Amino acid sequence: MKKDYKKAPFTKFHMMLYVCTVLGQIACGYALGIAGTAVTQAQDKLGLSTFWVGLLGAGTLIGLAGSLVVGNIADKIGRSKLMLADMALFSVCSVLQLFTSSVGVLMFLRICIGLCIAVDYTVGTTIISEWFPPKDGPVYLSRFIIFWTFGYVASFFAGLIMGNLSMDYHIIFVTSVIPGVIAAIARIVIGVPESPTWLAAIGRSDEADKLIAKKLGDGYCVVAEDNNASNEKVSVIELFSPKYRRNTLVGGVFYACQVFPYFGVGIFLPILIASLNMGDANTSSILYDVFCMAGAFIGTYLCNRISRRRFLCSTFYISAIALGVMIVGHGGSMVVTVVSFCVYALSMSIAVVMENPYPPELFDTRVRGTGVGIVIAFSRIGAAAGTFLLPILVERIGVYGTLGVCLVILLIGGVVCQLFAPETFIKEVHTAEMNENLAAN
């Protein structure tokens, strides 16, 4: 008798699918991070006001709100087509930035790049969660942030070099084509197979079983409970029905409250550091990025060792405390400011590890693509708001007032998670252990 394909051992196939996906994460992190340096270089040449500085910096994040529709599209046409196309389109849009000096056109291209990233975020997490064994999926999803942070941090060092060489902002923007092309080629050469779970959910079980046999062997298939999924259309409105609305709102709020300060501070780091008591700007920026990279590794280690709720609440509160110390002690020692800023960078980088495994765990298979999409859409509204508002807030209420706004956002996220966030990690581990026991018998 054939077994559930998710009981198959982790193989080279899973790893190659993972490589195809995380190469996109590197490209996404780079494209988002390079915006700060490029916009700073463009500010004088284009005569940008703080409004346009914030808007261009947030352009990609605004496009990411397209996750709202991407998830629904993925549930209707499948995961594979979107995964194969998005990095190619990402690369084309990156190159087109070289040929315009119009702020409006540049803004449009940044939004288009954001839409491509929305596909990668939404479909990438979904296809990994649907192909990987239950015990491996959350672990590998939690490692996404390492690759994303690598791209993000790489963009800072690339921007630092290009900025010191006074390179044109067009060149700085277009460098995102390099990781984009690498990801696109890898997906075309290696291939991204369709999700068997999705195929079964739309009544194509025979096709799903053939695909599973090709990739994992003849001893596996889609189990009966997956085949019971119906062909009914998934509506965004359904995610706000009594069955899903708590998880939908928790997913959106936790994600938005994390990324509002994370991207606002990270993308416009030079603006903040210039106003803080932190000494040399380049040294402080390097420290921030080093702690961000360290946080990605630490967060990945902790992610599947403590409960989801404890992970979320503790990182929100620690980040808020670090900002509070910076605000209260702003007239004191530079050491206090630098240490607090590093703690904030470390804690926030640990926190965002949960953005990949947690949203897919909040929804069942039939609505997962749409659910993850709408959660990411919520988050990108928060990220875009933080990035757009940060230079304006610094100009209007000062750097410490701006940090105060970020502190309040973090506290809101912590309280919402403490009161309403469901614990999904225990469920996932328990299900995986049951599957292993059944397989053994």
C-alpha atoms as one frame of an Amber mdcrd trajectory, in Angstrom:
protein
   0.000   0.000   0.000   1.313   3.424  -0.921   2.178   5.951   1.780   1.485
   9.647   2.069   4.142  11.425   0.009   4.908  13.689   2.964   6.211  10.615
   4.801   8.939  10.198   2.189  12.474  10.821   3.495  14.244  14.072   2.729
  16.042  13.634  -0.601  18.196  15.444  -3.133  14.975  16.492  -4.865  13.842
  18.403  -1.771  17.226  20.093  -1.490  17.261  21.190  -5.138  13.749  22.611
  -4.780  14.964  24.444  -1.702  17.972  25.867  -3.573  15.684  27.176  -6.327
  13.549  28.886  -3.707  16.247  30.428  -1.501  18.101  31.921  -4.464  14.972
  34.004  -4.905  15.129  34.980  -1.235  18.657  36.316  -1.730  17.510  38.367
  -4.725  14.523  39.710  -2.774  16.635  40.737   0.207  19.147  42.466  -2.047
  16.495  44.376  -4.024  14.838  45.661  -0.861  18.088  46.647   0.836  19.743
  48.398  -2.105  16.879  50.907  -2.298  18.229  52.943   0.631  21.636  53.566
  -0.954  20.197  54.165  -4.429  17.561  56.641  -3.234  20.145  58.501  -1.144
  22.335  58.852  -4.259  19.330  59.937  -6.338  18.101  62.532  -3.836  20.318
  65.405  -4.954  20.328  64.539  -8.663  16.546  64.328  -8.856  15.867  67.005
  -6.243  13.750  64.646  -4.146  11.787  65.869  -1.135  11.533  63.675   1.987
   8.105  62.618   0.679   9.629  61.193  -2.523  12.625  59.759  -0.673  10.230
  57.800   1.525   7.961  56.843  -1.366  10.782  55.542  -3.585  12.300  53.688
  -0.651   8.913  52.093   0.002   8.107  51.434  -3.671   9.133  47.790  -3.645
   7.310  47.239  -0.375   4.160  48.820  -1.811   4.372  46.318  -4.655   4.651
  43.547  -2.102   1.093  44.308  -1.037   0.262  42.457  -4.261   0.560  39.316
  -2.125  -3.138  39.909  -1.502  -3.929  38.757  -5.049  -0.868  36.566  -5.652
  -1.984  33.994  -3.094  -5.422  33.763  -4.657  -3.886  33.376  -8.126  -1.576
  30.640  -6.798  -4.587  28.771  -5.412  -6.294  28.987  -8.825  -3.510  28.379
 -11.378  -0.928  26.595  -9.245   2.499  27.311  -7.780   4.915  26.151 -10.483
   4.067  28.644 -13.245   4.408  31.610 -10.902   7.690  30.374  -9.437   9.207
  29.903 -12.896   8.137  33.311 -14.201   8.648  35.735 -11.337  12.465  35.921
 -11.149  12.671  36.428 -14.917  10.236  39.355 -14.667  12.129  40.604 -11.605
  15.335  40.709 -13.678  13.680  42.526 -16.587  12.280  45.213 -14.273  15.679
  45.586 -12.593  17.375  46.269 -15.944  14.705  48.760 -17.042  15.655  51.004
 -14.100  18.835  51.810 -16.012  16.934  53.621 -18.745  14.792  56.145 -16.888
  15.329  59.367 -14.966  11.608  59.887 -14.399  10.634  59.595 -10.751   7.205
  58.306 -11.765   8.571  55.577 -14.042  11.174  54.594 -11.462   8.437  54.340
  -8.849   6.393  52.142 -11.196   9.355  49.800 -11.764  10.026  49.553  -8.020
   6.395  48.559  -7.487   6.692  45.945 -10.264   9.781  44.497  -8.588   7.784
  44.392  -5.371   5.051  42.412  -7.113   7.662  39.887  -8.267   8.959  39.610
  -4.714   5.370  39.091  -3.536   5.177  36.035  -5.778   8.414  34.678  -4.362
   7.410  35.226  -0.739   3.919  33.816  -1.124   4.459  30.917  -3.504   7.917
  30.004  -2.208   6.760  29.364   1.351   3.657  27.561   0.131   5.427  25.158
  -2.235   8.056  24.266   0.379   5.408  23.615   3.035   3.460  21.411   0.585
   6.397  19.348  -0.755   8.519  18.918   2.370   7.975  16.326   5.136   6.133
  17.896   8.130   9.173  17.745  10.408  11.514  19.248   7.803   9.264  21.952
   6.366   9.235  24.343   9.357  12.982  23.878   9.864  13.871  24.749   6.281
  11.333  27.567   6.104  12.878  29.121   9.199  16.238  29.131   7.382  14.828
  31.309   4.605  15.691  34.350   6.671  19.408  33.473   6.611  19.448  33.697
   2.821  17.185  36.746   2.737  19.381  38.509   5.306  22.475  37.548   3.329
  21.035  39.355   0.307  19.937  42.286   2.457  23.337  42.667   4.134  25.152
  42.145   0.816  23.189  45.082  -0.583  24.514  47.294   2.207  28.153  46.435
   1.506  27.603  46.750  -2.252  25.891  50.087  -1.652  28.713  51.251   0.613
  31.310  50.492  -2.072  29.277  52.025  -4.893  28.377  55.044  -2.768  32.028
  55.715  -1.927  32.811  55.447  -5.644  30.009  57.978  -6.321  28.394  55.613
  -8.793  25.196  56.729 -10.499  21.955  55.723  -8.791  20.827  53.947 -11.982
  23.735  51.503 -11.654  23.026  50.956  -7.958  19.377  50.130  -8.622  20.126
  47.817 -11.545  22.598  45.616  -9.617  19.636  43.595  -8.318  19.548  41.942
 -11.752  22.584  39.810 -10.796  20.942  37.679  -8.070  17.675  37.797 -10.043
  19.186  36.225 -13.164  20.971  33.565 -11.099  17.670  32.581  -9.445  15.789
  32.594 -12.761  18.354  30.359 -14.488  18.423  27.923 -11.561  14.646  27.523
 -11.648  14.562  26.984 -15.391  17.446  24.479 -15.377  16.495  22.542 -12.229
  12.743  22.940 -12.621  10.015  23.706 -10.096   7.373  20.933 -10.030   3.754
  21.639  -9.192   2.487  20.978  -5.667   0.835  17.517  -5.438  -1.391  18.803
  -2.647  -2.694  21.576  -4.894  -3.211  19.187  -7.816  -5.227  16.845  -5.600
  -7.229  19.737  -4.173  -8.478  20.666  -7.663  -9.324  17.095  -8.631  -6.129
  16.137 -10.498  -5.074  13.331  -8.142  -3.823  11.013 -10.893  -1.501  13.716
 -12.172  -0.331  14.365  -8.610   0.460  10.677  -8.056   2.442  10.474 -11.314
   4.448  13.533 -10.294   5.123  12.058  -6.847   6.246   8.762  -8.391   8.638
  10.646 -10.669  10.161  12.729  -7.882   9.963  10.465  -4.816   9.333   6.927
  -6.057   6.375   4.607  -6.698   5.730   3.941  -3.023   4.115   7.309  -2.332
   0.922   9.136  -3.263  -1.465  11.859  -2.132  -3.413  10.487   0.842  -7.196
  10.294   0.862  -7.763  13.257   3.161  -5.948  15.529   0.723  -8.116  14.236
  -2.095 -11.217  15.301  -0.199 -10.368  18.937  -0.802 -12.999  20.363  -3.132
 -12.842  22.433  -6.241 -14.685  25.365  -4.679 -13.105  28.740  -5.207 -11.163
  30.339  -2.382 -12.329  33.841  -1.555 -10.392  36.431   0.403 -13.634  37.101
   2.284 -13.538  33.512   3.541 -10.351  34.282   5.456 -12.383  36.669   7.612
 -15.075  34.090   8.371 -15.333  32.831  11.986 -13.171  29.806  11.116 -10.158
  31.794   9.879 -10.456  35.430  10.969  -8.484  35.121  14.215  -5.545  33.465
  12.468  -5.762  35.893   9.548  -5.694  38.944  11.800  -2.955  37.565  14.073
  -0.836  36.712  11.030  -1.303  40.155   9.523  -0.786  42.120  12.748   2.309
  40.251  13.949   3.909  40.498  10.508   3.058  44.194  10.002   4.252  45.167
  13.485   7.572  43.410  12.891   8.358  44.879   9.503   7.234  48.470  10.181
  10.344  49.190  12.299  12.555  46.558  10.639  12.402  48.023   7.137  11.933
  51.619   8.214  15.142  51.512  10.239  17.061  49.151   7.938  16.461  50.841
   4.588  17.116  54.359   5.871  19.823  53.419   8.348  22.157  56.280   7.256
  19.449  58.867   8.033  18.952  57.487  11.548  22.609  57.002  12.403  23.409
  60.559  11.344  21.034  61.777  14.060  22.028  59.318  16.781  24.905  59.468
  19.236  26.766  56.544  17.634  30.107  57.827  16.368  31.332  56.917  12.873
  28.368  56.245  10.567  30.029  53.492   8.519  31.209  51.606  11.603  27.752
  51.829  13.190  26.091  50.629   9.989  28.473  47.679   9.747  27.727  46.777
  13.377  24.000  46.872  12.637  24.366  44.537   9.663  26.689  42.158  11.513
  24.137  41.803  14.315  21.351  41.363  11.759  23.261  38.479  10.181  23.999
  36.962  13.595  20.340  37.284  14.538  19.291  35.315  11.469  21.432  32.354
  12.578  20.375  32.598  16.229  16.715  32.908  15.266  16.964  29.868  13.017
  18.481  27.884  15.893  15.775  28.973  18.352  12.837  28.820  15.951  12.065
  25.123  16.334  13.256  24.804  19.919  10.747  27.077  21.655   7.032  27.618
  21.137   5.797  30.009  18.469   4.008  32.191  21.023   7.045  32.503  23.291
   9.260  33.284  20.309   6.941  36.027  19.017   6.197  37.709  22.340   9.785
  37.717  23.624  11.266  39.205  20.447   8.642  41.958  20.300   9.222  42.952
  23.920  13.037  42.750  23.836  13.151  44.929  20.706  10.813  47.453  22.341
  12.948  47.554  25.507  16.102  48.152  23.437  14.469  51.133  21.710  13.202
  52.383  25.063  16.737  52.363  26.484  17.980  54.312  23.451  15.255  56.928
  23.884  15.626  57.342  27.651  19.434  57.342  27.534  19.887  59.504  24.444
  21.708  62.237  26.326  24.068  59.817  28.045  26.891  57.520  27.049  27.485
  56.637  23.407  28.223  53.079  24.572  24.653  52.707  25.880  23.232  53.889
  22.560  25.454  51.594  20.484  24.816  48.526  22.678  21.050  49.148  22.702
  21.038  49.595  18.935  22.934  46.319  18.481  20.499  44.511  20.806  17.632
  45.938  18.762  19.238  44.775  15.490  19.871  41.306  16.933  16.381  40.915
  18.399  14.579  42.169  15.292  16.616  39.882  13.057  15.773  36.946  15.323
  12.104  37.992  15.243  11.700  38.000  11.473  12.764  34.345  11.276   9.184
  33.497  12.267   7.783  35.237   9.182   8.394  32.191   6.985   7.229  29.142
   8.997   4.365  30.705  10.967   1.954  32.060   8.284   1.614  28.727   6.380
   0.940  26.974   9.698  -2.033  29.273  10.355  -4.059  27.937   7.398  -5.126
  24.567   6.005  -4.106  23.423   2.528  -7.164  24.611   0.616  -6.760  28.269
   1.607  -3.043  28.315   2.388  -1.896  30.176  -0.716  -4.565  32.844  -0.303
  -4.047  32.996   3.464  -0.291  33.434   3.247  -0.812  35.985   0.492  -3.145
  38.175   2.521  -0.911  37.955   5.608   2.067  39.098   3.539  -0.078  41.863
   2.042  -0.864  43.115   5.554   2.820  42.965   6.391   3.907  44.935   3.351
   1.426  47.666   4.161   3.236  47.908   7.501   6.661  47.742   5.872   5.777
  50.326   3.235   4.285  52.615   5.880   7.416  52.357   8.026   9.757  53.001
   5.109   7.672  55.837   3.662   7.113  57.563   7.009  10.588  57.233   8.528
  12.350  60.111   6.688   9.233  62.269   7.115   8.971  61.475  10.838  12.666
  62.171  11.395  12.203  65.569   9.753   8.997  66.393  11.689   9.417  64.899
  15.187  13.118  64.017  15.309  14.931  60.707  15.484  13.926  59.861  19.065
  10.278  60.628  18.412  10.516  58.305  15.413  12.028  55.558  17.560   9.141
  56.108  19.984   6.655  55.394  17.193   8.534  52.166  16.394   8.471  51.218
  20.088   4.679  51.600  20.249   4.248  49.474  17.111   6.394  46.721  18.650
   4.382  46.778  21.881   1.136  46.451  19.915   2.555  43.402  18.140   3.664
  41.832  21.409   0.308  42.358  23.130  -1.703  41.019  20.166   0.468  37.883
  20.016   0.262  37.381  23.766  -3.540  37.613  23.733  -4.515  35.952  20.463
  -1.676  34.109  18.656  -2.437  30.376  18.256   0.301  27.878  19.050   0.977
  25.983  15.817   4.401  24.453  16.430   3.157  21.807  18.879   0.461  20.783
  16.394   2.968  20.468  13.543   5.428  18.381  15.568   2.660  16.155  16.958
   1.294  15.504  13.465   4.755  14.660  12.136   5.420  12.255  15.019   2.075
  10.505  14.448   2.925  10.095  10.768   6.288   8.572  11.645   4.668   6.117
  14.084   2.088   5.078  11.495   4.826   4.593   8.924   6.806   2.439  11.360
   3.772   0.222  11.990
